[in-house]
Amino acid sequence: ATCMLPFELLLSNPLQFFRVEVALEDINDHSPVFPEERVTFDITERSDPGSHFPLEGARDLDIGSNTVQAYSISPENQYFSISYGTRSTGKKYLELVLEKPLDREEHAEMSFSLIAVDGGSPPRTGTTEVEIVILDVNDNPPIFTQEEYIGEVLENMPEGSVVLTVLATDQDSGVYGEISYQFSQAVGQTESAFLIDAISGEIRITKPLDYEAAQSHELSVRARDGGGLSAICKVLVAVVDVNDNAPEVVVSSFSSPLPEDTAPGTVVALFTVRDRDSGANGKISCGLEDQLFFSLRPAYKNYYELVTVSALDREETARYILRVTAADAGSPPLTSTQTFTVDISDVNDNAPVFNQTSYTMYVRENNVPTVFVGAVSA
């Protein structure tokens, strides 16, 4: 219900960190949407008044009072009413309720609109058409063995792997006891990553899943018998993370060349490490190859500073190749390396030195001007 956009602000010279969070508040900019534009129920004429027929509720991307608040039927009729609310388990439900006995000989079919209204100002609505086909005899709807099925799948499992199997039973015999399974299309879902066997209820994946894209998937399965009665169950598929993402090193700032008189403790580079995996697969440690002049130290959260630890001397080493390795705690661990090439710039820290402390030179008397006497070297 809370939508936060966090980011970090980095200022240099002097180095400062700020954490910024922007809270987004919801407005009523989405209308309720039913999963299907038209829903058909095949209902036996022997159905008792008070029978309930489950419907897929409308989805509204808004939250709070801006989401779906009420349902109604238009035009109202004497045979059906709408019931909705929340069960003691916290699950929302939406059902058609049969108010009086049906007679196929009087009405073989009927239709009406089901309207969902949200609580915005002004309110928005969504509509689906409900068609009722009245049949004979089939007086037992399918019943799932569970109201909700929960399964797990590794994100690197290959296409065609079985996630779980749903099962519904029907006390009727013959064609009225034959059950077929199908998914109810979710709002906004374009291409499902799952496939259900219409006869066995076996659910398979159609493509490898990505934990970093979606950590879980919610599916709605409808079981329909040969007489048109149906039941709905929810399937929750949790995607289990595997270590398939190497750590990333993102450099925020880097200073090169460095003057050779740079004081120990000077920040040379600032970088952050991140890993899209979770748990131990996303826990990162950083290391610097053996160095006498540089070291790593934690700065903030996943930030690290590359700093000097002793005096530099360009006349001894003019360039340093520093390799920072980030490794996660997965099994096996994945690593990535970031190379920093630090050039050392010269400062005037060396006075001239003569090759000899004293020189002795000879010249003949009566020499001509500009005669070569000798040379000194520093």
C-alpha positions as a Markdown table, in Angstrom:
| # | Residue | x | y | z |
|---|---|---|---|---|
| 1 | Ala | 0.0 | 0.0 | 0.0 |
| 2 | Thr | 3.0 | 2.3 | 0.5 |
| 3 | Cys | 4.8 | 3.3 | -2.7 |
| 4 | Met | 8.2 | 4.7 | -2.0 |
| 5 | Leu | 10.9 | 5.8 | -4.5 |
| 6 | Pro | 14.2 | 5.8 | -2.7 |
| 7 | Phe | 17.6 | 7.0 | -4.0 |
| 8 | Glu | 20.9 | 8.3 | -2.8 |
| 9 | Leu | 22.5 | 11.7 | -3.4 |
| 10 | Leu | 26.3 | 11.9 | -3.4 |
| 11 | Leu | 28.2 | 15.1 | -3.1 |
| 12 | Ser | 31.9 | 15.4 | -3.4 |
| 13 | Asn | 34.5 | 17.8 | -2.1 |
| 14 | Pro | 33.7 | 17.4 | 0.7 |
| 15 | Leu | 32.2 | 13.9 | 0.5 |
| 16 | Gln | 28.6 | 13.7 | 1.8 |
| 17 | Phe | 25.7 | 11.3 | 1.5 |
| 18 | Phe | 22.0 | 12.0 | 1.6 |
| 19 | Arg | 19.1 | 9.5 | 1.5 |
| 20 | Val | 16.0 | 10.7 | -0.3 |
| 21 | Glu | 12.6 | 9.0 | -0.3 |
| 22 | Val | 9.6 | 10.2 | -2.4 |
| 23 | Ala | 6.2 | 8.9 | -1.3 |
| 24 | Leu | 3.6 | 8.5 | -4.1 |
| 25 | Glu | 0.0 | 8.9 | -3.1 |
| 26 | Asp | -2.8 | 7.0 | -5.0 |
| 27 | Ile | -5.5 | 8.8 | -7.0 |
| 28 | Asn | -8.5 | 7.1 | -8.6 |
| 29 | Asp | -7.1 | 6.8 | -12.1 |
| 30 | His | -8.0 | 3.2 | -12.8 |
| 31 | Ser | -11.4 | 1.6 | -13.4 |
| 32 | Pro | -12.4 | -1.8 | -12.1 |
| 33 | Val | -11.6 | -4.5 | -14.7 |
| 34 | Phe | -13.1 | -8.0 | -14.8 |
| 35 | Pro | -10.9 | -10.8 | -15.9 |
| 36 | Glu | -13.4 | -11.8 | -18.6 |
| 37 | Glu | -15.8 | -9.6 | -20.7 |
| 38 | Arg | -18.4 | -12.4 | -20.6 |
| 39 | Val | -19.0 | -15.2 | -18.1 |
| 40 | Thr | -21.3 | -18.1 | -18.9 |
| 41 | Phe | -22.9 | -20.3 | -16.2 |
| 42 | Asp | -24.6 | -23.6 | -17.1 |
| 43 | Ile | -27.0 | -24.1 | -14.2 |
| 44 | Thr | -29.3 | -27.0 | -13.6 |
| 45 | Glu | -32.9 | -26.4 | -13.1 |
| 46 | Arg | -32.8 | -28.5 | -10.0 |
| 47 | Ser | -30.5 | -26.0 | -8.2 |
| 48 | Asp | -31.8 | -25.1 | -4.8 |
| 49 | Pro | -32.5 | -21.5 | -3.9 |
| 50 | Gly | -29.6 | -20.2 | -1.9 |
| 51 | Ser | -27.0 | -21.9 | -4.2 |
| 52 | His | -23.9 | -19.9 | -4.7 |
| 53 | Phe | -21.9 | -19.7 | -8.0 |
| 54 | Pro | -18.4 | -18.2 | -7.6 |
| 55 | Leu | -17.3 | -15.3 | -9.8 |
| 56 | Glu | -13.9 | -13.8 | -10.5 |
| 57 | Gly | -13.9 | -10.4 | -8.8 |
| 58 | Ala | -13.0 | -7.2 | -10.6 |
| 59 | Arg | -9.4 | -6.0 | -10.2 |
| 60 | Asp | -8.6 | -2.3 | -9.6 |
| 61 | Leu | -5.0 | -1.2 | -9.6 |
| 62 | Asp | -5.8 | 1.6 | -7.2 |
| 63 | Ile | -5.7 | 1.1 | -3.4 |
| 64 | Gly | -7.6 | 1.9 | -0.3 |
| 65 | Ser | -11.0 | 3.5 | -0.9 |
| 66 | Asn | -10.2 | 3.9 | -4.6 |
| 67 | Thr | -10.4 | 0.2 | -5.2 |
| 68 | Val | -13.6 | -1.9 | -5.7 |
| 69 | Gln | -16.2 | -1.2 | -3.0 |
| 70 | Ala | -19.5 | -2.7 | -4.3 |
| 71 | Tyr | -21.1 | -4.9 | -6.9 |
| 72 | Ser | -24.6 | -4.7 | -8.5 |
| 73 | Ile | -26.7 | -6.5 | -11.1 |
| 74 | Ser | -28.4 | -4.6 | -14.0 |
| 75 | Pro | -31.2 | -5.0 | -14.7 |
| 76 | Glu | -32.2 | -6.5 | -11.4 |
| 77 | Asn | -34.1 | -9.8 | -11.7 |
| 78 | Gln | -36.0 | -12.1 | -9.4 |
| 79 | Tyr | -33.8 | -15.1 | -9.9 |
| 80 | Phe | -30.3 | -13.9 | -8.9 |
| 81 | Ser | -28.6 | -11.6 | -6.5 |
| 82 | Ile | -25.0 | -10.8 | -5.9 |
| 83 | Ser | -23.1 | -11.6 | -2.7 |
| 84 | Tyr | -19.6 | -10.3 | -1.9 |
| 85 | Gly | -17.4 | -9.7 | 1.1 |
| 86 | Thr | -14.4 | -11.1 | 3.0 |
| 87 | Arg | -14.3 | -14.5 | 4.7 |
| 88 | Ser | -12.9 | -15.1 | 8.1 |
| 89 | Thr | -9.7 | -16.3 | 6.4 |
| 90 | Gly | -9.2 | -12.8 | 4.8 |
| 91 | Lys | -10.1 | -14.1 | 1.3 |
| 92 | Lys | -12.4 | -11.9 | -0.7 |
| 93 | Tyr | -15.3 | -13.6 | -2.5 |
| 94 | Leu | -17.9 | -12.7 | -5.1 |
| 95 | Glu | -20.8 | -15.0 | -5.8 |
| 96 | Leu | -24.1 | -15.2 | -7.7 |
| 97 | Val | -26.9 | -16.3 | -5.3 |
| 98 | Leu | -30.0 | -18.1 | -6.7 |
| 99 | Glu | -33.0 | -16.6 | -5.1 |
| 100 | Lys | -35.8 | -18.8 | -6.5 |
| 101 | Pro | -36.1 | -22.1 | -8.3 |
| 102 | Leu | -35.4 | -22.1 | -12.1 |
| 103 | Asp | -37.6 | -23.7 | -14.7 |
| 104 | Arg | -35.9 | -24.5 | -18.0 |
| 105 | Glu | -39.3 | -24.8 | -19.7 |
| 106 | Glu | -40.1 | -21.1 | -18.7 |
| 107 | His | -36.6 | -19.6 | -19.2 |
| 108 | Ala | -33.9 | -21.6 | -21.0 |
| 109 | Glu | -31.5 | -18.6 | -20.9 |
| 110 | Met | -31.1 | -15.3 | -19.3 |
| 111 | Ser | -28.4 | -12.6 | -19.2 |
| 112 | Phe | -27.6 | -9.4 | -17.2 |
| 113 | Ser | -24.7 | -7.1 | -16.4 |
| 114 | Leu | -22.5 | -7.4 | -13.3 |
| 115 | Ile | -21.2 | -3.9 | -12.4 |
| 116 | Ala | -18.2 | -3.2 | -10.1 |
| 117 | Val | -18.0 | 0.3 | -8.5 |
| 118 | Asp | -14.9 | 1.7 | -6.8 |
| 119 | Gly | -14.9 | 4.3 | -4.0 |
| 120 | Gly | -13.3 | 7.2 | -5.9 |
| 121 | Ser | -14.8 | 10.6 | -6.3 |
| 122 | Pro | -16.2 | 10.5 | -8.9 |
| 123 | Pro | -16.5 | 6.6 | -8.8 |
| 124 | Arg | -15.4 | 4.5 | -11.7 |
| 125 | Thr | -17.1 | 1.3 | -12.8 |
| 126 | Gly | -16.4 | -1.9 | -14.7 |
| 127 | Thr | -18.8 | -4.3 | -16.3 |
| 128 | Thr | -19.0 | -7.9 | -17.4 |
| 129 | Glu | -21.9 | -9.7 | -19.0 |
| 130 | Val | -23.2 | -12.8 | -17.2 |
| 131 | Glu | -25.1 | -15.4 | -19.3 |
| 132 | Ile | -27.1 | -18.1 | -17.6 |
| 133 | Val | -27.9 | -21.3 | -19.5 |
| 134 | Ile | -30.4 | -23.5 | -17.6 |
| 135 | Leu | -29.8 | -27.2 | -17.9 |
| 136 | Asp | -31.3 | -30.4 | -16.6 |
| 137 | Val | -30.2 | -32.7 | -13.8 |
| 138 | Asn | -26.5 | -31.7 | -13.1 |
| 139 | Asp | -26.9 | -30.9 | -9.4 |
| 140 | Asn | -23.3 | -31.3 | -8.1 |
| 141 | Pro | -20.6 | -28.7 | -8.9 |
| 142 | Pro | -16.9 | -29.6 | -8.8 |
| 143 | Ile | -15.1 | -29.2 | -5.5 |
| 144 | Phe | -11.4 | -28.7 | -5.3 |
| 145 | Thr | -9.5 | -30.7 | -2.7 |
| 146 | Gln | -7.9 | -27.4 | -1.5 |
| 147 | Glu | -9.1 | -23.8 | -1.7 |
| 148 | Glu | -5.5 | -22.7 | -2.3 |
| 149 | Tyr | -2.6 | -24.6 | -3.7 |
| 150 | Ile | 1.0 | -23.5 | -3.0 |
| 151 | Gly | 4.0 | -24.6 | -4.9 |
| 152 | Glu | 7.7 | -23.7 | -5.4 |
| 153 | Val | 9.8 | -23.7 | -8.5 |
| 154 | Leu | 13.5 | -22.9 | -8.9 |
| 155 | Glu | 14.1 | -20.0 | -11.3 |
| 156 | Asn | 16.5 | -22.1 | -13.4 |
| 157 | Met | 14.1 | -25.1 | -13.8 |
| 158 | Pro | 13.8 | -25.9 | -17.5 |
| 159 | Glu | 10.7 | -25.4 | -19.7 |
| 160 | Gly | 8.1 | -28.0 | -19.2 |
| 161 | Ser | 8.9 | -28.7 | -15.5 |
| 162 | Val | 5.8 | -29.6 | -13.4 |
| 163 | Val | 5.0 | -27.1 | -10.7 |
| 164 | Leu | 2.0 | -28.9 | -9.0 |
| 165 | Thr | -1.3 | -30.6 | -9.8 |
| 166 | Val | -4.7 | -29.4 | -8.9 |
| 167 | Leu | -7.6 | -31.8 | -8.3 |
| 168 | Ala | -11.3 | -31.3 | -8.2 |
| 169 | Thr | -14.0 | -34.0 | -7.6 |
| 170 | Asp | -17.6 | -34.2 | -8.7 |
| 171 | Gln | -20.2 | -36.5 | -7.2 |
| 172 | Asp | -22.2 | -36.7 | -10.5 |
| 173 | Ser | -21.6 | -39.5 | -12.9 |
| 174 | Gly | -21.2 | -39.6 | -16.7 |
| 175 | Val | -20.7 | -36.4 | -18.6 |
| 176 | Tyr | -21.7 | -34.4 | -15.5 |
| 177 | Gly | -18.9 | -35.8 | -13.5 |
| 178 | Glu | -16.2 | -35.2 | -16.1 |
| 179 | Ile | -14.0 | -32.2 | -15.1 |
| 180 | Ser | -11.8 | -30.0 | -17.3 |
| 181 | Tyr | -9.4 | -27.4 | -16.0 |
| 182 | Gln | -8.4 | -24.0 | -17.4 |
| 183 | Phe | -6.8 | -20.8 | -16.2 |
| 184 | Ser | -8.8 | -17.7 | -15.6 |
| 185 | Gln | -6.9 | -14.9 | -17.4 |
| 186 | Ala | -5.4 | -12.4 | -15.0 |
| 187 | Val | -5.9 | -8.7 | -15.5 |
| 188 | Gly | -3.0 | -7.3 | -17.5 |
| 189 | Gln | -1.5 | -10.7 | -18.2 |
| 190 | Thr | -0.4 | -11.0 | -21.8 |
| 191 | Glu | 1.6 | -14.2 | -22.0 |
| 192 | Ser | 1.4 | -16.7 | -19.2 |
| 193 | Ala | 4.5 | -18.6 | -18.0 |
| 194 | Phe | 2.3 | -21.5 | -17.1 |
| 195 | Leu | 0.2 | -24.2 | -18.9 |
| 196 | Ile | -2.4 | -26.4 | -17.3 |
| 197 | Asp | -3.4 | -29.9 | -18.6 |
| 198 | Ala | -7.2 | -29.7 | -19.1 |
| 199 | Ile | -7.7 | -33.3 | -18.1 |
| 200 | Ser | -5.1 | -34.0 | -15.4 |
| 201 | Gly | -4.9 | -30.6 | -13.8 |
| 202 | Glu | -1.1 | -30.7 | -14.0 |
| 203 | Ile | 0.5 | -27.2 | -14.1 |
| 204 | Arg | 3.8 | -26.8 | -16.0 |
| 205 | Ile | 6.0 | -23.8 | -16.8 |
| 206 | Thr | 6.3 | -22.7 | -20.4 |
| 207 | Lys | 9.5 | -20.8 | -20.0 |
| 208 | Pro | 12.2 | -20.4 | -17.3 |
| 209 | Leu | 11.1 | -18.0 | -14.5 |
| 210 | Asp | 13.1 | -15.1 | -13.2 |
| 211 | Tyr | 13.1 | -14.5 | -9.4 |
| 212 | Glu | 14.5 | -10.9 | -10.0 |
| 213 | Ala | 11.5 | -10.1 | -12.2 |
| 214 | Ala | 8.8 | -11.7 | -10.0 |
| 215 | Gln | 9.2 | -13.5 | -6.7 |
| 216 | Ser | 5.8 | -15.2 | -6.9 |
| 217 | His | 2.9 | -15.8 | -9.3 |
| 218 | Glu | -0.8 | -16.0 | -8.5 |
| 219 | Leu | -3.0 | -18.1 | -10.8 |
| 220 | Ser | -6.7 | -18.8 | -10.8 |
| 221 | Val | -7.9 | -22.2 | -12.0 |
| 222 | Arg | -11.4 | -23.0 | -12.9 |
| 223 | Ala | -12.7 | -26.6 | -12.8 |
| 224 | Arg | -15.8 | -27.1 | -15.0 |
| 225 | Asp | -17.8 | -30.3 | -15.2 |
| 226 | Gly | -19.7 | -31.5 | -18.3 |
| 227 | Gly | -22.9 | -29.8 | -17.2 |
| 228 | Gly | -21.3 | -26.4 | -16.9 |
| 229 | Leu | -21.0 | -26.1 | -13.2 |
| 230 | Ser | -17.6 | -24.8 | -12.0 |
| 231 | Ala | -15.4 | -24.1 | -9.1 |
| 232 | Ile | -12.4 | -21.7 | -8.7 |
| 233 | Cys | -9.2 | -22.2 | -6.7 |
| 234 | Lys | -6.1 | -20.0 | -6.3 |
| 235 | Val | -2.6 | -21.3 | -7.1 |
| 236 | Leu | 0.4 | -19.5 | -5.6 |
| 237 | Val | 3.7 | -20.3 | -7.1 |
| 238 | Ala | 6.8 | -19.1 | -5.2 |
| 239 | Val | 9.9 | -18.6 | -7.3 |
| 240 | Val | 13.0 | -19.8 | -5.4 |
| 241 | Asp | 16.2 | -17.8 | -6.0 |
| 242 | Val | 19.3 | -19.4 | -7.4 |
| 243 | Asn | 22.7 | -17.7 | -7.7 |
| 244 | Asp | 22.5 | -16.6 | -11.3 |
| 245 | Asn | 23.6 | -13.0 | -11.0 |
| 246 | Ala | 27.2 | -11.9 | -10.4 |
| 247 | Pro | 27.8 | -8.9 | -8.2 |
| 248 | Glu | 28.1 | -5.5 | -9.9 |
| 249 | Val | 30.6 | -2.8 | -9.0 |
| 250 | Val | 29.3 | 0.7 | -9.8 |
| 251 | Val | 31.9 | 3.4 | -9.6 |
| 252 | Ser | 30.6 | 6.8 | -8.3 |
| 253 | Ser | 33.9 | 8.7 | -8.4 |
| 254 | Phe | 37.5 | 8.1 | -9.2 |
| 255 | Ser | 40.5 | 10.4 | -9.0 |
| 256 | Ser | 43.6 | 9.8 | -11.2 |
| 257 | Pro | 46.3 | 11.0 | -11.4 |
| 258 | Leu | 47.2 | 11.5 | -7.8 |
| 259 | Pro | 50.0 | 13.9 | -6.8 |
| 260 | Glu | 52.9 | 12.0 | -5.2 |
| 261 | Asp | 52.6 | 14.1 | -2.0 |
| 262 | Thr | 49.0 | 12.9 | -1.4 |
| 263 | Ala | 48.4 | 12.4 | 2.3 |
| 264 | Pro | 47.6 | 8.9 | 3.6 |
| 265 | Gly | 43.8 | 8.4 | 4.0 |
| 266 | Thr | 42.9 | 10.3 | 0.8 |
| 267 | Val | 39.9 | 8.8 | -1.0 |
| 268 | Val | 40.9 | 7.7 | -4.5 |
| 269 | Ala | 37.6 | 6.1 | -5.6 |
| 270 | Leu | 34.1 | 5.6 | -4.2 |
| 271 | Phe | 32.0 | 2.7 | -5.5 |
| 272 | Thr | 29.0 | 0.6 | -4.5 |
| 273 | Val | 28.4 | -3.1 | -4.9 |
| 274 | Arg | 25.0 | -4.8 | -5.6 |
| 275 | Asp | 23.6 | -8.2 | -6.5 |
| 276 | Arg | 20.1 | -8.9 | -7.9 |
| 277 | Asp | 20.0 | -12.2 | -6.1 |
| 278 | Ser | 18.6 | -12.5 | -2.5 |
| 279 | Gly | 19.7 | -14.0 | 0.7 |
| 280 | Ala | 23.2 | -15.5 | 0.8 |
| 281 | Asn | 23.2 | -15.3 | -3.0 |
| 282 | Gly | 23.0 | -11.5 | -2.7 |
| 283 | Lys | 25.4 | -11.0 | 0.2 |
| 284 | Ile | 28.6 | -9.4 | -1.1 |
| 285 | Ser | 32.1 | -9.1 | 0.2 |
| 286 | Cys | 34.9 | -7.0 | -1.4 |
| 287 | Gly | 38.6 | -7.5 | -1.4 |
| 288 | Leu | 41.6 | -5.7 | -2.8 |
| 289 | Glu | 44.7 | -7.6 | -4.1 |
| 290 | Asp | 47.7 | -7.3 | -1.9 |
| 291 | Gln | 48.7 | -3.6 | -1.6 |
| 292 | Leu | 51.0 | -1.7 | 0.7 |
| 293 | Phe | 49.9 | 1.7 | -0.5 |
| 294 | Phe | 46.1 | 1.4 | -0.8 |
| 295 | Ser | 43.2 | -0.3 | 1.1 |
| 296 | Leu | 39.4 | -0.6 | 1.1 |
| 297 | Arg | 37.1 | 0.7 | 3.9 |
| 298 | Pro | 33.3 | 0.6 | 4.2 |
| 299 | Ala | 31.6 | 4.0 | 3.7 |
| 300 | Tyr | 27.8 | 3.7 | 3.8 |
| 301 | Lys | 25.5 | 0.7 | 3.2 |
| 302 | Asn | 27.1 | -1.1 | 0.2 |
| 303 | Tyr | 29.5 | 1.8 | -0.5 |
| 304 | Tyr | 33.3 | 1.3 | -0.3 |
| 305 | Glu | 36.1 | 3.8 | -0.4 |
| 306 | Leu | 39.5 | 3.1 | -2.0 |
| 307 | Val | 42.0 | 5.1 | 0.1 |
| 308 | Thr | 45.8 | 5.6 | 0.3 |
| 309 | Val | 47.5 | 4.2 | 3.4 |
| 310 | Ser | 51.1 | 5.4 | 3.0 |
| 311 | Ala | 53.1 | 8.0 | 1.3 |
| 312 | Leu | 53.6 | 7.7 | -2.5 |
| 313 | Asp | 56.7 | 8.2 | -4.5 |
| 314 | Arg | 56.5 | 8.7 | -8.3 |
| 315 | Glu | 60.2 | 8.2 | -8.6 |
| 316 | Glu | 59.7 | 4.6 | -7.3 |
| 317 | Thr | 56.3 | 3.7 | -8.8 |
| 318 | Ala | 54.6 | 5.9 | -11.4 |
| 319 | Arg | 51.5 | 3.7 | -11.9 |
| 320 | Tyr | 49.4 | 1.3 | -9.7 |
| 321 | Ile | 47.0 | -1.3 | -11.1 |
| 322 | Leu | 44.4 | -2.0 | -8.4 |
| 323 | Arg | 42.0 | -4.9 | -8.7 |
| 324 | Val | 38.9 | -4.9 | -6.5 |
| 325 | Thr | 37.1 | -8.3 | -6.4 |
| 326 | Ala | 33.4 | -8.5 | -5.3 |
| 327 | Ala | 32.1 | -12.0 | -4.5 |
| 328 | Asp | 28.7 | -13.2 | -3.3 |
| 329 | Ala | 28.0 | -15.9 | -0.7 |
| 330 | Gly | 26.3 | -18.3 | -3.1 |
| 331 | Ser | 27.4 | -21.9 | -3.7 |
| 332 | Pro | 29.3 | -21.7 | -5.8 |
| 333 | Pro | 30.1 | -18.0 | -5.4 |
| 334 | Leu | 30.0 | -15.6 | -8.4 |
| 335 | Thr | 32.6 | -12.9 | -8.6 |
| 336 | Ser | 33.3 | -9.7 | -10.6 |
| 337 | Thr | 36.4 | -7.6 | -10.8 |
| 338 | Gln | 36.9 | -3.8 | -11.2 |
| 339 | Thr | 40.3 | -2.5 | -12.2 |
| 340 | Phe | 41.5 | 1.0 | -11.1 |
| 341 | Thr | 44.6 | 2.4 | -12.9 |
| 342 | Val | 46.0 | 5.1 | -10.7 |
| 343 | Asp | 48.7 | 7.3 | -12.2 |
| 344 | Ile | 51.0 | 9.2 | -9.8 |
| 345 | Ser | 51.8 | 12.8 | -10.9 |
| 346 | Asp | 55.2 | 14.4 | -10.1 |
| 347 | Val | 55.7 | 17.2 | -7.5 |
| 348 | Asn | 59.0 | 19.1 | -7.0 |
| 349 | Asp | 60.3 | 17.1 | -4.1 |
| 350 | Asn | 63.8 | 16.4 | -5.2 |
| 351 | Ala | 66.6 | 19.0 | -5.2 |
| 352 | Pro | 69.4 | 18.7 | -7.9 |
| 353 | Val | 72.4 | 16.6 | -6.9 |
| 354 | Phe | 75.8 | 16.9 | -8.5 |
| 355 | Asn | 77.5 | 13.8 | -9.6 |
| 356 | Gln | 80.6 | 14.7 | -7.6 |
| 357 | Thr | 81.0 | 16.8 | -4.5 |
| 358 | Ser | 84.0 | 18.6 | -6.0 |
| 359 | Tyr | 85.6 | 19.0 | -9.4 |
| 360 | Thr | 89.3 | 19.8 | -10.2 |
| 361 | Met | 90.0 | 21.3 | -13.6 |
| 362 | Tyr | 93.2 | 22.4 | -15.3 |
| 363 | Val | 93.8 | 25.1 | -17.8 |
| 364 | Arg | 97.1 | 26.4 | -19.4 |
| 365 | Glu | 98.1 | 29.9 | -18.8 |
| 366 | Asn | 97.9 | 32.2 | -21.7 |
| 367 | Asn | 94.9 | 30.2 | -23.0 |
| 368 | Val | 92.7 | 31.7 | -25.7 |
| 369 | Pro | 89.1 | 32.8 | -24.9 |
| 370 | Thr | 86.4 | 30.2 | -25.0 |
| 371 | Val | 88.8 | 27.3 | -24.5 |
| 372 | Phe | 87.0 | 24.2 | -23.0 |
| 373 | Val | 88.0 | 23.8 | -19.4 |
| 374 | Gly | 85.7 | 21.0 | -18.2 |
| 375 | Ala | 82.1 | 20.2 | -17.3 |
| 376 | Val | 80.0 | 19.6 | -14.2 |
| 377 | Ser | 76.9 | 17.4 | -14.1 |
| 378 | Ala | 73.8 | 17.3 | -11.8 |
